[in-house]
Amino acid sequence: MGYTIGVDVGGTFTDVVLRGTYGAVSVAKCLSTHYDPIAGIVAGVTRALGDRDPAQVTRVVHATTLATNAVLERKGVRVAFVTTQGFRAAIPLGRYARVEEDRYDLRFSPPPPPVAAGDCFEVVERVSARGAVVTPLDPDSVRHVAAEIAARGITSAAVCLLHSYANPSHERQVAAILRESIPNVVTSSEIWPEIREYERATTTIMSAYIGPLMASYLSRLRERLAGLGIHAPIHVMESSGGVISAELAARRAVATIESGPAAGVLAAAGSGFANVISFDMGGTTAKTCVVRGGRPEITHEFHVGGKGSFGGRRAGTGVPIKTPAIDLAEVGAGGGSVAWLDPAGALRVGPHSAGSSPGPACYGLGGSEPTVTDANLVLGYLSSASLPLSPALAAKALDRLASPLNVSREEAAYAVHEIVSASMASAVHVVTVQRGIDPRGFALVAFGGAGPMHAARVAERFGIGTVVVPAYCGVASAAGLLSGALSTDRVLSRLDAPDPSAVFTSLAAEAAADLGVSPSEPGVLVSRSVDVRFKGQSHDLTVEWTPERPVLEARFSERYAEVYGIAQRGEIELVSYRVRVTVPATPDAAPTPHPPGAGAAGAPRTKPGSRQAYFPESGGYTEVPVHTRDTMGGDHLHGPAIIEDAESTIVVPPGWTAALAGTRAVHLTRSTTCQTP
């Protein structure tokens, strides 16, 4: 018997899923420990293991927000930026775009650059866009820069020379000299050798900024797990949904910036529906993503660390990162989001969250501000969680809103519920309607500690008629980690390379070496794609590679029409070549659909309970049945109703019907055409 463990550290809870070779599943959910995230991981792993032998754990897969938090909170290490002579000002000048709420702000101040102007340095060299050496590298200029960086006490450097994707020799020489006196040196040709100088530079800087933190964190995690008796390899979820070794994650830390949200999307992709909208609502944020044909949408550039993280592709929302990532939209709306009144007396919810400390008022851990969780408890949607909840404390917190608003407590609570649902719906709008996708043809897959409570109301706003709540929905991201295959990506910009096959072969060999395999080994998958654009245009689209030019042109035209909505023809050119190498994980047996005898057809079932819950369509508080998945059996449950899980709660509003599938997922279908105004 062997076990694999998935660990997802969120803003409020740390989720752990343990799966055995024969499909047995054990889950644990505990409060995140922000002072030391590893403490919460150790507590969750210990609880999930129970009396099992830790030496039998064969693999630990981790999704972490360490990189994201370091960027958002500006807690990375100080970085020196080294570039070609004449280009030192590229980073301080930046490339700014204002989001909608800032466009007419006369007092707008741009965010500070990722590296201060005084920490940007130049070396004498120059390479052309075709890789020809225009100005030879001057080693003395590099030694002078190295001495100045060391004198300032800076221990991490990012090297991004002009056009180094076409010829990395100068970058390698610069790095070799810098490493004689600087502990951590990162080069753009190692991290992501792709065209667009500013984006390549910021990507390299971010890797140097968070790399030392990631290396230290993963080393400490390995030591703490070893203290429990777990000596299995540690893998980390990367932004694009693949899984890489801890060692590679430390070297390419920038690839883990969207590590946490990616795991949940994989769980949604495995729901059994080809086209779904992933809806993940935890304690701090809500995240959405479109999955078409069973595959999540992937973007090759996103922004992080800025204001308003609505869709990582939106310019003006942070520092641009050029690395593959699952295309998510994220809002500061979760179970811990605080409800408050602005100076005009209008009710607002989020983005500030009570987190795990002090947490919502109903946790009884010292929090007093009203949160979404407190509102859901007052409304009767929620009655229990991974820790005891206090209805009295929740009611007291909601009264702080009800009194100044001159409404009843339940009306204030429902207003909070509605506002946060509208906020999350705006994230769904970003990944669907704003990108020309009709959401009505999709199922909404809801998970996370709070997602199933709000999913039906969010779906109503878009005319979505099916909501899927998978088994273990409260820890779905941690469960999704166990389905991720070991994989990594490589890219290289070569404008119309004369021999694309040689480029692909080289990239595949490099990627496979990072995974410790050979591209020719049985089971190793190598996928190839290429960035194509119309000749003379600046931007490109990624399509699956084929050496047959007419087929490639047809694929590009089809993708162009899909993205821009118009059919276009013309001469094309190839810009960048991409490879993903995947080593499928050893498949474990699927989790047992249901415990023997519990809720199975023909087996005795425990009786459902009931409680008062608030639904405006029913006139306010009404007595509703409260089921678990075991008491549902094969029956169709008509709303209003509540279905409770150990880690989450599903709300079935009036006009919806719930049924239990063979996979233990709950399917909600809309039985009326009513929509929330």
Buried (B, 14 or more C-beta within 10 A) or exposed (E): EBBBBBBBBBBBBBBBBBBBBEEBBBBBBBBBBBEEBBBBBBBBBBBBBEEBEBEBBBBBBBBBBBBBBBBBEEEBBBBBBBBBBEBBEBBBEBEEBBBEEBEEEEEEEEEEBBBBEEBBBBBBBBBEEEBEEEBEBEBEBBBBBBEEBBEEEBBBBBBBBBBBBBBBBBBEBBBEBBEEBBEBBBBBBBBBBBBBBBBBBBBBBBBBBBBBBBBEBBEEBBEBBEEBEBEBBBBBBBBBBBBBBBBBBBBBBBBBBBBBBBBBBBBBBBBBBEBBBBBBBBBBBBBBBBBBEEEBBBBBBBBBBBEBBBBBBBBBBBBBBBBBBBBBBBBBBBBBBBBBEEEEEEBBBBBBBBBBBBBBBBBBBEBEBBBBBBBBBBBBBBBEBBBEBBBEBBBBBBBBBBEEBEBEBBBBBBBBBBBBBBBBBBBBBBBBEBBEBEBEEBBBBBBBBBBBBBBBBBBBBBEBBBBBBBBBBBBBBBBBBBBBEBBBBBBBBBEEBEEBEEBBBBBBBBBBEBBEBEBEEEEBEBBBBBBBBBEEEEEBBBBEBBEEEEEBBEBBBEBBEEEEEEEEEEEBBBBBBBBBBBBEBEEBEEBEBBEEEBBBEEEEBEEBBEEEBBBEBBEBBBEBBBBBBBBBBEEEBBBBBBBBBEBBBBBBBBBBBBBBBEBBBBBBBBBEEEEBE
